[in-house]
Amino acid sequence: MFFVCFVVTTEAAETRTLLFFGNSLTAGYGLEDPSTDAFPARIQKKITDAGLPWRVVNAGLSGETSAAGLRRVDWVLRQRVDIFILELGGNDGLRGLPPETTRANLQVIIDRVRTKYPAATIVLAGIAAPPNMGADFTRAFGAVFPELAKKNGLPLIPFLLEGVAGRPEFSQPDGIHPTGKGHALVAETVWSTLKPLL
């Protein structure tokens, strides 16, 4: 008697999805080739080099606020997501929008992801408001991210632009967006939080 067992495996079936949902920082604004130089692309290279079965999706959109992200998130969630990195709020801070509004919008985005994909891991990326907004605003805005991470039990990247913000050698002429070298540093910051989750 012969038993024949067919085992079918495909890379697509094994590959999981890591989605970066953010603004121009994620999109790679101002870079010559965001598809290779933006930090999500650099994370994909690290994943590939490590032989890990993950596919990175860059869902960054320049100019996006937390409110605009909330309007867009359902469309983005039409594809399956295993890790969802939420990088929004920077444009809220630049526009001086109330921190409580940013907090509320980010909370609803977190809720939407959890409702659609309960098993997905959500990572929150923190950002700082510019100092010219005043100390009280800067303090209140900066508190949004650790408070949300604690409330929802999320891994937190404390400050996405750690080691990059305020350093001309890593910033484009606008003083906000990282250069390619800046994105390489951002990728290292993100990787330190992300690697244990993969």
Biotite code that builds the C-alpha atoms (Angstrom):
import biotite.structure as struc

atoms = struc.array([
    struc.Atom([0.000, 0.000, 0.000], chain_id="A", res_id=1, res_name="MET", atom_name="CA", element="C"),
    struc.Atom([1.319, 3.388, -0.961], chain_id="A", res_id=2, res_name="PHE", atom_name="CA", element="C"),
    struc.Atom([0.468, 6.645, 0.682], chain_id="A", res_id=3, res_name="PHE", atom_name="CA", element="C"),
    struc.Atom([1.067, 9.764, -1.315], chain_id="A", res_id=4, res_name="VAL", atom_name="CA", element="C"),
    struc.Atom([1.099, 13.053, 0.487], chain_id="A", res_id=5, res_name="CYS", atom_name="CA", element="C"),
    struc.Atom([1.160, 16.317, -1.399], chain_id="A", res_id=6, res_name="PHE", atom_name="CA", element="C"),
    struc.Atom([2.366, 19.336, 0.504], chain_id="A", res_id=7, res_name="VAL", atom_name="CA", element="C"),
    struc.Atom([1.872, 22.570, -1.332], chain_id="A", res_id=8, res_name="VAL", atom_name="CA", element="C"),
    struc.Atom([3.634, 25.645, -0.036], chain_id="A", res_id=9, res_name="THR", atom_name="CA", element="C"),
    struc.Atom([3.924, 28.970, -1.736], chain_id="A", res_id=10, res_name="THR", atom_name="CA", element="C"),
    struc.Atom([5.866, 32.028, -0.803], chain_id="A", res_id=11, res_name="GLU", atom_name="CA", element="C"),
    struc.Atom([2.677, 34.092, -1.031], chain_id="A", res_id=12, res_name="ALA", atom_name="CA", element="C"),
    struc.Atom([0.927, 31.864, 1.492], chain_id="A", res_id=13, res_name="ALA", atom_name="CA", element="C"),
    struc.Atom([3.788, 32.172, 3.972], chain_id="A", res_id=14, res_name="GLU", atom_name="CA", element="C"),
    struc.Atom([4.536, 35.843, 3.528], chain_id="A", res_id=15, res_name="THR", atom_name="CA", element="C"),
    struc.Atom([3.040, 38.219, 6.055], chain_id="A", res_id=16, res_name="ARG", atom_name="CA", element="C"),
    struc.Atom([2.354, 41.913, 5.582], chain_id="A", res_id=17, res_name="THR", atom_name="CA", element="C"),
    struc.Atom([3.936, 44.814, 7.432], chain_id="A", res_id=18, res_name="LEU", atom_name="CA", element="C"),
    struc.Atom([2.178, 48.071, 6.576], chain_id="A", res_id=19, res_name="LEU", atom_name="CA", element="C"),
    struc.Atom([3.485, 51.562, 7.269], chain_id="A", res_id=20, res_name="PHE", atom_name="CA", element="C"),
    struc.Atom([0.579, 54.006, 7.468], chain_id="A", res_id=21, res_name="PHE", atom_name="CA", element="C"),
    struc.Atom([1.815, 57.552, 7.634], chain_id="A", res_id=22, res_name="GLY", atom_name="CA", element="C"),
    struc.Atom([2.508, 60.906, 6.050], chain_id="A", res_id=23, res_name="ASN", atom_name="CA", element="C"),
    struc.Atom([5.404, 62.383, 4.049], chain_id="A", res_id=24, res_name="SER", atom_name="CA", element="C"),
    struc.Atom([7.981, 60.961, 6.457], chain_id="A", res_id=25, res_name="LEU", atom_name="CA", element="C"),
    struc.Atom([6.825, 57.450, 5.551], chain_id="A", res_id=26, res_name="THR", atom_name="CA", element="C"),
    struc.Atom([6.242, 58.308, 1.894], chain_id="A", res_id=27, res_name="ALA", atom_name="CA", element="C"),
    struc.Atom([9.825, 59.522, 1.504], chain_id="A", res_id=28, res_name="GLY", atom_name="CA", element="C"),
    struc.Atom([9.026, 63.070, 0.444], chain_id="A", res_id=29, res_name="TYR", atom_name="CA", element="C"),
    struc.Atom([11.876, 64.803, -1.382], chain_id="A", res_id=30, res_name="GLY", atom_name="CA", element="C"),
    struc.Atom([13.980, 61.699, -1.910], chain_id="A", res_id=31, res_name="LEU", atom_name="CA", element="C"),
    struc.Atom([15.312, 60.862, -5.354], chain_id="A", res_id=32, res_name="GLU", atom_name="CA", element="C"),
    struc.Atom([13.906, 57.322, -5.145], chain_id="A", res_id=33, res_name="ASP", atom_name="CA", element="C"),
    struc.Atom([11.560, 56.677, -2.200], chain_id="A", res_id=34, res_name="PRO", atom_name="CA", element="C"),
    struc.Atom([11.106, 53.077, -3.352], chain_id="A", res_id=35, res_name="SER", atom_name="CA", element="C"),
    struc.Atom([14.677, 52.364, -2.229], chain_id="A", res_id=36, res_name="THR", atom_name="CA", element="C"),
    struc.Atom([15.644, 55.262, 0.048], chain_id="A", res_id=37, res_name="ASP", atom_name="CA", element="C"),
    struc.Atom([12.622, 55.854, 2.321], chain_id="A", res_id=38, res_name="ALA", atom_name="CA", element="C"),
    struc.Atom([12.812, 54.101, 5.663], chain_id="A", res_id=39, res_name="PHE", atom_name="CA", element="C"),
    struc.Atom([10.069, 51.519, 4.866], chain_id="A", res_id=40, res_name="PRO", atom_name="CA", element="C"),
    struc.Atom([12.119, 50.390, 1.840], chain_id="A", res_id=41, res_name="ALA", atom_name="CA", element="C"),
    struc.Atom([15.195, 50.152, 4.045], chain_id="A", res_id=42, res_name="ARG", atom_name="CA", element="C"),
    struc.Atom([13.200, 48.034, 6.507], chain_id="A", res_id=43, res_name="ILE", atom_name="CA", element="C"),
    struc.Atom([12.220, 45.735, 3.615], chain_id="A", res_id=44, res_name="GLN", atom_name="CA", element="C"),
    struc.Atom([15.906, 45.324, 2.765], chain_id="A", res_id=45, res_name="LYS", atom_name="CA", element="C"),
    struc.Atom([16.717, 44.399, 6.361], chain_id="A", res_id=46, res_name="LYS", atom_name="CA", element="C"),
    struc.Atom([13.862, 41.877, 6.342], chain_id="A", res_id=47, res_name="ILE", atom_name="CA", element="C"),
    struc.Atom([14.977, 40.386, 3.032], chain_id="A", res_id=48, res_name="THR", atom_name="CA", element="C"),
    struc.Atom([18.604, 40.200, 4.152], chain_id="A", res_id=49, res_name="ASP", atom_name="CA", element="C"),
    struc.Atom([17.480, 38.407, 7.316], chain_id="A", res_id=50, res_name="ALA", atom_name="CA", element="C"),
    struc.Atom([15.471, 35.901, 5.257], chain_id="A", res_id=51, res_name="GLY", atom_name="CA", element="C"),
    struc.Atom([12.232, 36.734, 7.039], chain_id="A", res_id=52, res_name="LEU", atom_name="CA", element="C"),
    struc.Atom([8.898, 36.087, 5.274], chain_id="A", res_id=53, res_name="PRO", atom_name="CA", element="C"),
    struc.Atom([7.536, 39.629, 5.422], chain_id="A", res_id=54, res_name="TRP", atom_name="CA", element="C"),
    struc.Atom([6.385, 42.036, 2.728], chain_id="A", res_id=55, res_name="ARG", atom_name="CA", element="C"),
    struc.Atom([6.515, 45.763, 3.452], chain_id="A", res_id=56, res_name="VAL", atom_name="CA", element="C"),
    struc.Atom([3.784, 48.052, 2.151], chain_id="A", res_id=57, res_name="VAL", atom_name="CA", element="C"),
    struc.Atom([4.472, 51.774, 2.179], chain_id="A", res_id=58, res_name="ASN", atom_name="CA", element="C"),
    struc.Atom([1.098, 53.473, 2.641], chain_id="A", res_id=59, res_name="ALA", atom_name="CA", element="C"),
    struc.Atom([2.548, 56.901, 3.338], chain_id="A", res_id=60, res_name="GLY", atom_name="CA", element="C"),
    struc.Atom([0.815, 59.954, 1.880], chain_id="A", res_id=61, res_name="LEU", atom_name="CA", element="C"),
    struc.Atom([2.415, 63.386, 1.971], chain_id="A", res_id=62, res_name="SER", atom_name="CA", element="C"),
    struc.Atom([0.482, 66.068, 3.817], chain_id="A", res_id=63, res_name="GLY", atom_name="CA", element="C"),
    struc.Atom([-1.758, 63.635, 5.648], chain_id="A", res_id=64, res_name="GLU", atom_name="CA", element="C"),
    struc.Atom([-3.171, 64.625, 9.021], chain_id="A", res_id=65, res_name="THR", atom_name="CA", element="C"),
    struc.Atom([-4.630, 62.221, 11.559], chain_id="A", res_id=66, res_name="SER", atom_name="CA", element="C"),
    struc.Atom([-8.127, 63.188, 10.356], chain_id="A", res_id=67, res_name="ALA", atom_name="CA", element="C"),
    struc.Atom([-7.250, 62.450, 6.734], chain_id="A", res_id=68, res_name="ALA", atom_name="CA", element="C"),
    struc.Atom([-5.686, 59.153, 7.796], chain_id="A", res_id=69, res_name="GLY", atom_name="CA", element="C"),
    struc.Atom([-8.897, 58.237, 9.558], chain_id="A", res_id=70, res_name="LEU", atom_name="CA", element="C"),
    struc.Atom([-10.812, 58.819, 6.327], chain_id="A", res_id=71, res_name="ARG", atom_name="CA", element="C"),
    struc.Atom([-8.323, 56.658, 4.376], chain_id="A", res_id=72, res_name="ARG", atom_name="CA", element="C"),
    struc.Atom([-7.676, 53.777, 6.757], chain_id="A", res_id=73, res_name="VAL", atom_name="CA", element="C"),
    struc.Atom([-10.636, 51.596, 5.750], chain_id="A", res_id=74, res_name="ASP", atom_name="CA", element="C"),
    struc.Atom([-9.448, 51.625, 2.139], chain_id="A", res_id=75, res_name="TRP", atom_name="CA", element="C"),
    struc.Atom([-5.920, 50.649, 3.201], chain_id="A", res_id=76, res_name="VAL", atom_name="CA", element="C"),
    struc.Atom([-7.280, 47.825, 5.361], chain_id="A", res_id=77, res_name="LEU", atom_name="CA", element="C"),
    struc.Atom([-8.809, 46.090, 2.344], chain_id="A", res_id=78, res_name="ARG", atom_name="CA", element="C"),
    struc.Atom([-5.517, 44.163, 2.214], chain_id="A", res_id=79, res_name="GLN", atom_name="CA", element="C"),
    struc.Atom([-4.579, 41.868, 5.044], chain_id="A", res_id=80, res_name="ARG", atom_name="CA", element="C"),
    struc.Atom([-2.227, 43.371, 7.621], chain_id="A", res_id=81, res_name="VAL", atom_name="CA", element="C"),
    struc.Atom([-0.183, 41.488, 10.219], chain_id="A", res_id=82, res_name="ASP", atom_name="CA", element="C"),
    struc.Atom([1.773, 44.437, 11.599], chain_id="A", res_id=83, res_name="ILE", atom_name="CA", element="C"),
    struc.Atom([0.420, 47.973, 11.251], chain_id="A", res_id=84, res_name="PHE", atom_name="CA", element="C"),
    struc.Atom([2.817, 50.824, 11.989], chain_id="A", res_id=85, res_name="ILE", atom_name="CA", element="C"),
    struc.Atom([0.919, 54.036, 12.643], chain_id="A", res_id=86, res_name="LEU", atom_name="CA", element="C"),
    struc.Atom([2.965, 57.144, 11.848], chain_id="A", res_id=87, res_name="GLU", atom_name="CA", element="C"),
    struc.Atom([0.571, 60.084, 11.850], chain_id="A", res_id=88, res_name="LEU", atom_name="CA", element="C"),
    struc.Atom([0.246, 63.295, 13.796], chain_id="A", res_id=89, res_name="GLY", atom_name="CA", element="C"),
    struc.Atom([3.247, 65.256, 12.564], chain_id="A", res_id=90, res_name="GLY", atom_name="CA", element="C"),
    struc.Atom([1.151, 67.459, 10.290], chain_id="A", res_id=91, res_name="ASN", atom_name="CA", element="C"),
    struc.Atom([-1.325, 68.001, 13.112], chain_id="A", res_id=92, res_name="ASP", atom_name="CA", element="C"),
    struc.Atom([1.529, 69.358, 15.210], chain_id="A", res_id=93, res_name="GLY", atom_name="CA", element="C"),
    struc.Atom([2.831, 71.583, 12.413], chain_id="A", res_id=94, res_name="LEU", atom_name="CA", element="C"),
    struc.Atom([-0.655, 73.070, 11.983], chain_id="A", res_id=95, res_name="ARG", atom_name="CA", element="C"),
    struc.Atom([-1.212, 73.558, 15.686], chain_id="A", res_id=96, res_name="GLY", atom_name="CA", element="C"),
    struc.Atom([-4.272, 71.311, 15.759], chain_id="A", res_id=97, res_name="LEU", atom_name="CA", element="C"),
    struc.Atom([-5.538, 70.473, 19.253], chain_id="A", res_id=98, res_name="PRO", atom_name="CA", element="C"),
    struc.Atom([-3.646, 67.482, 20.699], chain_id="A", res_id=99, res_name="PRO", atom_name="CA", element="C"),
    struc.Atom([-6.916, 66.014, 21.964], chain_id="A", res_id=100, res_name="GLU", atom_name="CA", element="C"),
    struc.Atom([-8.173, 65.915, 18.361], chain_id="A", res_id=101, res_name="THR", atom_name="CA", element="C"),
    struc.Atom([-5.022, 64.106, 17.234], chain_id="A", res_id=102, res_name="THR", atom_name="CA", element="C"),
    struc.Atom([-5.401, 61.653, 20.118], chain_id="A", res_id=103, res_name="ARG", atom_name="CA", element="C"),
    struc.Atom([-9.045, 60.949, 19.278], chain_id="A", res_id=104, res_name="ALA", atom_name="CA", element="C"),
    struc.Atom([-8.324, 60.392, 15.571], chain_id="A", res_id=105, res_name="ASN", atom_name="CA", element="C"),
    struc.Atom([-5.427, 58.053, 16.263], chain_id="A", res_id=106, res_name="LEU", atom_name="CA", element="C"),
    struc.Atom([-7.545, 56.106, 18.742], chain_id="A", res_id=107, res_name="GLN", atom_name="CA", element="C"),
    struc.Atom([-10.241, 55.523, 16.135], chain_id="A", res_id=108, res_name="VAL", atom_name="CA", element="C"),
    struc.Atom([-7.624, 54.366, 13.616], chain_id="A", res_id=109, res_name="ILE", atom_name="CA", element="C"),
    struc.Atom([-6.291, 51.912, 16.206], chain_id="A", res_id=110, res_name="ILE", atom_name="CA", element="C"),
    struc.Atom([-9.831, 50.699, 16.866], chain_id="A", res_id=111, res_name="ASP", atom_name="CA", element="C"),
    struc.Atom([-10.511, 50.227, 13.150], chain_id="A", res_id=112, res_name="ARG", atom_name="CA", element="C"),
    struc.Atom([-7.364, 48.143, 12.680], chain_id="A", res_id=113, res_name="VAL", atom_name="CA", element="C"),
    struc.Atom([-8.189, 45.987, 15.708], chain_id="A", res_id=114, res_name="ARG", atom_name="CA", element="C"),
    struc.Atom([-11.758, 45.461, 14.538], chain_id="A", res_id=115, res_name="THR", atom_name="CA", element="C"),
    struc.Atom([-10.710, 44.399, 11.041], chain_id="A", res_id=116, res_name="LYS", atom_name="CA", element="C"),
    struc.Atom([-7.638, 42.356, 12.037], chain_id="A", res_id=117, res_name="TYR", atom_name="CA", element="C"),
    struc.Atom([-7.811, 41.421, 15.734], chain_id="A", res_id=118, res_name="PRO", atom_name="CA", element="C"),
    struc.Atom([-4.584, 39.408, 15.555], chain_id="A", res_id=119, res_name="ALA", atom_name="CA", element="C"),
    struc.Atom([-2.550, 42.228, 14.003], chain_id="A", res_id=120, res_name="ALA", atom_name="CA", element="C"),
    struc.Atom([0.152, 43.984, 16.000], chain_id="A", res_id=121, res_name="THR", atom_name="CA", element="C"),
    struc.Atom([-0.108, 47.773, 15.963], chain_id="A", res_id=122, res_name="ILE", atom_name="CA", element="C"),
    struc.Atom([3.036, 49.830, 16.522], chain_id="A", res_id=123, res_name="VAL", atom_name="CA", element="C"),
    struc.Atom([2.736, 53.547, 17.272], chain_id="A", res_id=124, res_name="LEU", atom_name="CA", element="C"),
    struc.Atom([5.430, 55.957, 16.096], chain_id="A", res_id=125, res_name="ALA", atom_name="CA", element="C"),
    struc.Atom([5.812, 59.083, 18.194], chain_id="A", res_id=126, res_name="GLY", atom_name="CA", element="C"),
    struc.Atom([6.669, 62.493, 16.815], chain_id="A", res_id=127, res_name="ILE", atom_name="CA", element="C"),
    struc.Atom([7.257, 65.926, 18.348], chain_id="A", res_id=128, res_name="ALA", atom_name="CA", element="C"),
    struc.Atom([5.668, 69.276, 17.641], chain_id="A", res_id=129, res_name="ALA", atom_name="CA", element="C"),
    struc.Atom([7.997, 72.098, 16.593], chain_id="A", res_id=130, res_name="PRO", atom_name="CA", element="C"),
    struc.Atom([9.197, 74.224, 19.519], chain_id="A", res_id=131, res_name="PRO", atom_name="CA", element="C"),
    struc.Atom([7.795, 77.423, 18.008], chain_id="A", res_id=132, res_name="ASN", atom_name="CA", element="C"),
    struc.Atom([4.297, 76.198, 18.925], chain_id="A", res_id=133, res_name="MET", atom_name="CA", element="C"),
    struc.Atom([5.028, 76.981, 22.568], chain_id="A", res_id=134, res_name="GLY", atom_name="CA", element="C"),
    struc.Atom([6.045, 74.827, 25.511], chain_id="A", res_id=135, res_name="ALA", atom_name="CA", element="C"),
    struc.Atom([2.517, 73.957, 26.647], chain_id="A", res_id=136, res_name="ASP", atom_name="CA", element="C"),
    struc.Atom([1.442, 72.796, 23.195], chain_id="A", res_id=137, res_name="PHE", atom_name="CA", element="C"),
    struc.Atom([4.682, 70.889, 22.619], chain_id="A", res_id=138, res_name="THR", atom_name="CA", element="C"),
    struc.Atom([4.308, 69.112, 25.959], chain_id="A", res_id=139, res_name="ARG", atom_name="CA", element="C"),
    struc.Atom([0.633, 68.225, 25.399], chain_id="A", res_id=140, res_name="ALA", atom_name="CA", element="C"),
    struc.Atom([1.279, 67.040, 21.859], chain_id="A", res_id=141, res_name="PHE", atom_name="CA", element="C"),
    struc.Atom([4.261, 64.917, 22.840], chain_id="A", res_id=142, res_name="GLY", atom_name="CA", element="C"),
    struc.Atom([2.211, 63.201, 25.536], chain_id="A", res_id=143, res_name="ALA", atom_name="CA", element="C"),
    struc.Atom([-0.343, 61.923, 23.008], chain_id="A", res_id=144, res_name="VAL", atom_name="CA", element="C"),
    struc.Atom([1.811, 59.044, 21.773], chain_id="A", res_id=145, res_name="PHE", atom_name="CA", element="C"),
    struc.Atom([3.007, 57.432, 25.026], chain_id="A", res_id=146, res_name="PRO", atom_name="CA", element="C"),
    struc.Atom([-0.488, 57.840, 26.484], chain_id="A", res_id=147, res_name="GLU", atom_name="CA", element="C"),
    struc.Atom([-2.099, 56.072, 23.532], chain_id="A", res_id=148, res_name="LEU", atom_name="CA", element="C"),
    struc.Atom([0.538, 53.336, 23.564], chain_id="A", res_id=149, res_name="ALA", atom_name="CA", element="C"),
    struc.Atom([-0.035, 52.709, 27.266], chain_id="A", res_id=150, res_name="LYS", atom_name="CA", element="C"),
    struc.Atom([-3.823, 52.801, 26.986], chain_id="A", res_id=151, res_name="LYS", atom_name="CA", element="C"),
    struc.Atom([-3.883, 50.331, 24.091], chain_id="A", res_id=152, res_name="ASN", atom_name="CA", element="C"),
    struc.Atom([-0.893, 48.164, 25.046], chain_id="A", res_id=153, res_name="GLY", atom_name="CA", element="C"),
    struc.Atom([1.029, 49.051, 21.894], chain_id="A", res_id=154, res_name="LEU", atom_name="CA", element="C"),
    struc.Atom([4.753, 48.910, 21.174], chain_id="A", res_id=155, res_name="PRO", atom_name="CA", element="C"),
    struc.Atom([5.957, 52.507, 20.908], chain_id="A", res_id=156, res_name="LEU", atom_name="CA", element="C"),
    struc.Atom([8.702, 54.078, 18.856], chain_id="A", res_id=157, res_name="ILE", atom_name="CA", element="C"),
    struc.Atom([9.194, 57.036, 21.227], chain_id="A", res_id=158, res_name="PRO", atom_name="CA", element="C"),
    struc.Atom([10.458, 59.508, 18.610], chain_id="A", res_id=159, res_name="PHE", atom_name="CA", element="C"),
    struc.Atom([10.594, 58.548, 14.944], chain_id="A", res_id=160, res_name="LEU", atom_name="CA", element="C"),
    struc.Atom([13.179, 61.217, 14.085], chain_id="A", res_id=161, res_name="LEU", atom_name="CA", element="C"),
    struc.Atom([15.543, 60.411, 16.963], chain_id="A", res_id=162, res_name="GLU", atom_name="CA", element="C"),
    struc.Atom([19.042, 61.555, 16.008], chain_id="A", res_id=163, res_name="GLY", atom_name="CA", element="C"),
    struc.Atom([17.733, 63.182, 12.827], chain_id="A", res_id=164, res_name="VAL", atom_name="CA", element="C"),
    struc.Atom([15.500, 66.111, 13.820], chain_id="A", res_id=165, res_name="ALA", atom_name="CA", element="C"),
    struc.Atom([17.363, 69.389, 14.130], chain_id="A", res_id=166, res_name="GLY", atom_name="CA", element="C"),
    struc.Atom([20.498, 68.044, 12.446], chain_id="A", res_id=167, res_name="ARG", atom_name="CA", element="C"),
    struc.Atom([21.123, 69.740, 9.078], chain_id="A", res_id=168, res_name="PRO", atom_name="CA", element="C"),
    struc.Atom([23.399, 66.941, 7.879], chain_id="A", res_id=169, res_name="GLU", atom_name="CA", element="C"),
    struc.Atom([20.424, 64.546, 7.963], chain_id="A", res_id=170, res_name="PHE", atom_name="CA", element="C"),
    struc.Atom([17.642, 66.935, 6.952], chain_id="A", res_id=171, res_name="SER", atom_name="CA", element="C"),
    struc.Atom([16.465, 68.387, 3.674], chain_id="A", res_id=172, res_name="GLN", atom_name="CA", element="C"),
    struc.Atom([16.550, 72.205, 3.267], chain_id="A", res_id=173, res_name="PRO", atom_name="CA", element="C"),
    struc.Atom([13.043, 72.492, 4.756], chain_id="A", res_id=174, res_name="ASP", atom_name="CA", element="C"),
    struc.Atom([14.465, 71.313, 8.070], chain_id="A", res_id=175, res_name="GLY", atom_name="CA", element="C"),
    struc.Atom([11.652, 68.772, 8.462], chain_id="A", res_id=176, res_name="ILE", atom_name="CA", element="C"),
    struc.Atom([12.085, 65.889, 6.062], chain_id="A", res_id=177, res_name="HIS", atom_name="CA", element="C"),
    struc.Atom([15.063, 63.541, 6.310], chain_id="A", res_id=178, res_name="PRO", atom_name="CA", element="C"),
    struc.Atom([17.586, 63.076, 3.535], chain_id="A", res_id=179, res_name="THR", atom_name="CA", element="C"),
    struc.Atom([18.535, 59.578, 2.389], chain_id="A", res_id=180, res_name="GLY", atom_name="CA", element="C"),
    struc.Atom([21.108, 59.425, 5.197], chain_id="A", res_id=181, res_name="LYS", atom_name="CA", element="C"),
    struc.Atom([18.439, 60.613, 7.598], chain_id="A", res_id=182, res_name="GLY", atom_name="CA", element="C"),
    struc.Atom([16.081, 57.872, 6.455], chain_id="A", res_id=183, res_name="HIS", atom_name="CA", element="C"),
    struc.Atom([18.840, 55.331, 7.091], chain_id="A", res_id=184, res_name="ALA", atom_name="CA", element="C"),
    struc.Atom([18.928, 56.495, 10.719], chain_id="A", res_id=185, res_name="LEU", atom_name="CA", element="C"),
    struc.Atom([15.125, 56.435, 10.955], chain_id="A", res_id=186, res_name="VAL", atom_name="CA", element="C"),
    struc.Atom([15.193, 52.852, 9.680], chain_id="A", res_id=187, res_name="ALA", atom_name="CA", element="C"),
    struc.Atom([17.576, 51.892, 12.491], chain_id="A", res_id=188, res_name="GLU", atom_name="CA", element="C"),
    struc.Atom([15.272, 53.513, 15.057], chain_id="A", res_id=189, res_name="THR", atom_name="CA", element="C"),
    struc.Atom([12.247, 51.684, 13.673], chain_id="A", res_id=190, res_name="VAL", atom_name="CA", element="C"),
    struc.Atom([14.144, 48.397, 13.362], chain_id="A", res_id=191, res_name="TRP", atom_name="CA", element="C"),
    struc.Atom([15.083, 48.345, 17.036], chain_id="A", res_id=192, res_name="SER", atom_name="CA", element="C"),
    struc.Atom([11.383, 48.252, 17.947], chain_id="A", res_id=193, res_name="THR", atom_name="CA", element="C"),
    struc.Atom([10.230, 46.175, 15.012], chain_id="A", res_id=194, res_name="LEU", atom_name="CA", element="C"),
    struc.Atom([12.780, 43.357, 14.861], chain_id="A", res_id=195, res_name="LYS", atom_name="CA", element="C"),
    struc.Atom([11.554, 41.493, 17.976], chain_id="A", res_id=196, res_name="PRO", atom_name="CA", element="C"),
    struc.Atom([8.014, 41.517, 16.558], chain_id="A", res_id=197, res_name="LEU", atom_name="CA", element="C"),
    struc.Atom([8.830, 39.821, 13.261], chain_id="A", res_id=198, res_name="LEU", atom_name="CA", element="C"),
])
